[in-house]
């Protein structure tokens, strides 16, 4: 019996091996090119899903594109008076057929981009803290060829609007998408100025101040300077990527007290914390994460003396992601408890509700860097000054259109919006307000730190200018800080100078003048303190009286005992004996 079982098992195993042998022989008879075709089909299917190609979707729709979805308040005058007249925003966007993927669009933009060829006019702008910002100008005459190009000369024309551009991820005026924007905007007859971030555009860092995703002071100073130089010229601002985050935060901080007629934010990250979670979620997103980290490391190496002094240089060199770079750079120099603290405080989404000028926001729903999950849909809908335009496809700052991919759709949309706004009566006019809108009182407002998510590094602000040629900027800076607590250091210096001058000239009134000035400074301090106490009491009146009551009732036993010990003996000596005994 056992022999029969073993014999059957042997026959079964031999038959199964013969079956596999026959199968392999049959497979060997299939031509090799058939296998190659199957492998190619499988690879294409994998890549089609991995890099999110939508070519078949576009083919089935006849490459007619997809409509632009507009989100706005139902009572918005900006929509009724401006956006409703924009043909492009009410049309459809059709991506270039051979770039039917957000990743293909984004990579093609960064490595090729096909930017127009022209030359900027550079103006070096000195900031009050001693930093240097490169302002690269482009005029209509520079792209039309109808006038002689004058290097480093920016003509003043009160009839020509100025568009100020805030770049994104370690980008400068040479970036392809900024060249597209500058060229076509200047082609419309307007002036364009690219406000390069510190340390970019071939300019060295000349102070310990860097920029970051929430550092709005450079943009504010440059805008105020241009408004002072051209008081009657409409100023428009366009922010791209991290520059859009800076723009929206700046608009929310200053509210109506801003010399900007209108603005456009392109592909902003909105919420940096959500963006940080998103960029590490999938393998394809991790590619961008590492690529951005390498870009930040390259930026840090350009300014190694500053970074090695202000941050953990060894950690920066070993960073494999944006978060690693932030942990070894921004968190340390900015004195944040965690990296998440930095992201929360620098996100522009919390400032959307305070934007008080016409603002158009454009985003692609398939943006591989700035996820749609971070878009504050409800906040944008609640603000009557904001219109949010979202497109199903487009990538990050790409939106290539046409069979040759020679143009960017968002550039046309932004220029049309600004043009219609300029010809309407809905342009914003600056209104002086004593206190800016600051939804979040964060340490980022107290000093410039280096960008980590998409731009640079960190350092503290020095309030004293270190150069002698920033007089105009200094006036603007002082004007801006009127709404904040003033530091009377300049007054004290002037008083000392007056005292020395009067002493040399034998003027006996010098001491009296100085004394009165010192009293004025003290009065300023007392006035600020009283104003603060008054605001606190008005806002928390019941809470303060409750605290006073609690303080009195809890401390009275101790205070009463102390008073009895101190004054009890004296009372016995003063009062009549009978009264005391009673």
CORTA-V648063 format. One record per helix or strand. SS is the DSSP state (a for helix, b for strand). FROM is the first residue (numbers start at 1). LEN is the number of residues. Records with the same first field share a line. If there is no record, write none. Layout:
# CORTA-V648063
SS->FROM-LEN  FROM-LEN
This chain:
# CORTA-V648063
a->2-27  32-19  55-6  77-5  83-3  97-3  102-10  140-5  176-12  217-13  242-13  272-7  283-20  304-7  313-5  322-7  330-4  339-8  348-7  372-3  377-6  409-14  443-4  471-13  489-17  509-31  541-34  577-5
b->66-2  69-4  92-2  95-1  121-6  132-7  162-5  191-5  235-6  262-5  359-6  386-6  400-2  407-2
